[in-house]
Structures are given as structure tokens and as C-alpha cells.
Amino acid sequence: MRMSLAQRVLLTWLFTLLFLIMLVLKLDEKAPWNWFLIFIPVWIFDTILLVMLIVKMAGRCKSGFDPRNGSHNIKKKAWYLLAMLLKLAFCLALCAKLQRFAALKLAYVFVPLWALLLGGMAELGYNIFHGHTD
């Protein structure tokens, strides 16, 4: 399953728009929905991304795949998988905090997001400075 760039952009904008509409309705107190329901567009979008990522990673296990053509690629895919799981953990912790299911401190809710941002900065620094020899 290969999506074109236009399809990916349209899908991203659609789920973002749905999420923002539901969020505004919840914050304006027009909809008495559970916070986990508000995040349904985020869950669906993340599920689609996770399935596509896992399918690409599983494609490396098929016979006839030459591992020399992309050893760095599997590390990047593993980072993407970890980043998606960190984002999922942050969203779940945020919903649990907002719904008052768990008496979490706000600092603990943001730990997965901070780890995601630090990892993103590390990857950015690696991509910028890797291969530069002065």
C-alpha cells in the first residue's frame, strides 16, 4: 500500500481538522464527551501510521531482501516506531489526567513528550552534523 504525497497530506489535514473541531466543541462545553473520545481522530491517524510502519519493517523479513542496502534505514524506522509509541503514551497520559482517571502530576504526563522532543533534537543534530568532516 503506497500513498501519494497528496493523499498523505489530505489524510493528515482531515484528521487534524476533525480533532480540532472536536476539541473546540469540548472546550466550549458544547459537547459533554469523554476526553478519550475527543482524541479518536488522533488514535485513528496514529493507528494508520503504525500499521504502515510495521508493514514496512516486516517487509525486511521477506526472503530475497538484501540487508546491506539499508542498515541505517532500519534504525530510522525503529526510531519512528519509538517516537510513535512515545506520542501514544503522552496522549494516553494526557487523556487520563484530563478525565481525572489517574492522579498524575502534570510533570509526569509530559515525560513522554519531553523524551520525544529530546530524541527528535538528537536525530536532527545527527542528520545535520553526520558526515561533516572539517
N, C-alpha and C positions, 0 to 999 in steps of 0.2 A: 504494500500500500504506500504509494508515494503521492504526497500532496504538493501542488504547486505553491509558489510563494503567495500568490493572490488568495488561494484557498486558506492558507495558514493565517494570513493577515485578517481575512474576513472572519474566520473562526475565532481568533483572538479578540477582535473588536466586538463580535456578537456576545461572547461570554462576559467580557468586561462590561459591556452596556447592560446586560441583564443583571449582573452583580450590583452595579451602581444604582440601577433603578430599585432593586430590592433593598439595598442599603438605605437609600434616601427614604423609602416608604417606612422602613423600620425606625429610622432616626426621627422622622416627623410624627411618629406614633400613629400612622395611618394603618399599619399592619401589625397585629399582635403576634407575629410569628416568632418561633424559636430562632436563636442565632445560628444554629446548625442548618436550618432551612434557608437562611439568608445566604449562606456560603455554598449552596448547591451548585451554582454555576462554576465556582472555583473548584469544587470537588470533581465535577464532570470534566472540566478542562484538564485538570491535573491527571485524572484517570486516563484520558486520551493520550496525553504526553507520556505517561509512564508505560502504557501499553506499547506505544510506538518505540520507545527507548528500549524496552525489554525485548521486543521483536528484533530490533537491530543488533542488540547484544547477543541474542540467541542465534542469529544468523552466522556468527563467528564459529559456532559449534558444528555447522554442517560439514559434510565431507567435501574435500576439494578446496577448502579455504586455506590460503597461504598466510600464515601469521606474520611473516616478515613484511607484509605490505601495510601494516597498520598497528604496530605495537603501541605507539603513542595514542592511537585512536581509542583503544580500549580503556586507557587511563582517563581520557577525556570523557568517555561515556560513563565510566564509573563515577567520576566527579559529578556529572549531570544527574545520575541516579541519586547520589548522596544529597545533592542540592535540592532535588525534588522531595526527598524524604524529610529534609530539614524544614522546607517550606510547609509541608504537610503537618509536621509536628508543631510548627508555630501556629498555623491556622486552627488546629485542634485545641491547643492550649488557650488560644485567644477566645475561641467559642466557649470553652469550658469556663473561663474566667468571666466572660460577659453574661453567660447564662447562670452563673453562680453555682455550677455543679461542683467546683473544687475551690477551696480556699487557698488559691495560689497567690503568691506575691507577684506583682507586676514584673519585677525584675526576672523572675523565673520563667515567666511567659515569653519574654523576649530573648532568652538564651539561644534557642534555635535560630532566630533571625540574626543575632549577632554572629553566631558561628557561620551562617550562610554568607553574611557580608564580609567577614574576615577571609573566608575561603575564596570568595569572588575577587577580593583585592589581591590575594596571593596569586590567584590564577592570572589576573591582569598583569601584575608585576612580572610573573614568569614569562608571559607571552610578549611583553614589551622588551625585557632585557635578555631573554634567552637567545643565544646565537650572536649577540653583540660582542665582538672582541675588539677592544681598542688598544 
